[in-house]
Amino acid sequence: MGRVVCVATGHIELYSNECLEAIEGKNIGIGQLFRYLGVLPSFSLLAVGRVAATESSEWEKLDMEFKSQSQDTTSAVTVENGQIRSSLWRQYELSCPQLRCRFTERFRPDFLELSNLLIENAN
């Protein structure tokens, strides 16, 4: 069974009819749109940080997002020795003259441990 390690939300602005037609008429996904257009987007890291343990409403929201995105019932909130481990997040932008995408990604607290576990199991 797969594990959700990240929940991403995005905002996309289209500046050309070619983009709109590709998405609506040709079922090109956002992830494939830059390749379809034959452009390499510019990348800008806008912000990065951790969800603070004191922001309990943010933790609850993050936990619900992870659980709603998959059948994985593992909590996004990890408690070790009575302390809540914080979760990383980042905001970035991918852009070209035809479109601009802004994304916010939230990673579960143990995503690096899960990545190492996957690598070990693959060997």
N, C-alpha and C positions, 0 to 999 in steps of 0.2 A: 504494500500500500504506500502511495506517495504521501509526502508531507508538505503542507503549505509552509513556506519559509518567509514569504513576503506577500503583502497586500499592496497593490498599486492603484491609485486613482489618477485620472488625468483630465486635462482640459485641452481640446484641440481646436485651433483656428485654421480654417481653410481660406486661402487667398486666390485660388484659381478654380475654374469650372472643371479642369482636368482632374483635380483631386476629388471633387464631389462626384463626378461621373465614375471614377475608378472605384470609389467606395460603394456608391449606390448601384451602379450598373454592372460592375465587373466583380463585385464582392471581394475587392482587395482590402485586406485588413490593415489597420494602422501600422502594425509592425512591418508590413511588406511595402508600405506606400513609398518610402524613400527609395527603395530598390526599383520599384515600378517606375518612378519618375527619373531614375538614373542619376540621382544626386546623393552626395554624402552630406548628411546634416552636420551643422555645427552643434557642439555640445557645450552647455554652460551649467556648472554646478551652482545652484542658487543658494542652497542652505543645507546643513547637515547637523544632526544633533542626537540627543537621547530623550526619550520620554521619561520625565522625572517620576520617581516613585510617589511623589506627593500629588501628582495629577491623576487621582483615582478615576475620575470620569473618563479621562483619555485612555487609561488602561482598560476600563470596561468596554469602551468603544472598540479598541484594538482587539480585545479578546473576542468580542462578538463578530468582528470582521473575519478573523481567522476561522472561527467555527462555522460561519455562514458560507465561506468560500469552498469548503470541502467537507468530506465526511470525517476528517481528522478531528477528534475531540480533545486533542492535547491543548492545554491552555496556552495562550500567547504570553501569559504572565508566569514567570518562573520565580519561585520563592526558594532561597537557599539560606539556611541558618536563620530563619525568621526575617530575612531581608529580601525585598523585591528587587530582582535584577532588571535593570533598565533595558529598553529596546532601542535599537538604532533606527533612524529615519533619515531620508534625504529628499531634497527637491531639486529637480534639474529640468533643463529645457533642451529640446532638439528642434532645430529650425533650419529652414531654407527659404528661398523667396516664395515658394508656393504654399507653405504651411508652417505652423508653429505648434509644438506639443509641449505642455508642461505637466510633469508627473511628480507625485509624492509617493514614495515607497516607504512602508513600515516593515521592518524585519522582526521576526520573533527573537526573543532574547538568546535562544540557544542555536541560532542558525549556523554559526560557525562549527559548533560541535556536530550538528547534523551533517554538514558538508564533509567534515573529516570522516564521519561514520560511513557515508556513501562511498568515499574514496577507498577506505579500508575494505569495505565489502566488495568493491569492484575488482580488487587485486586478488 
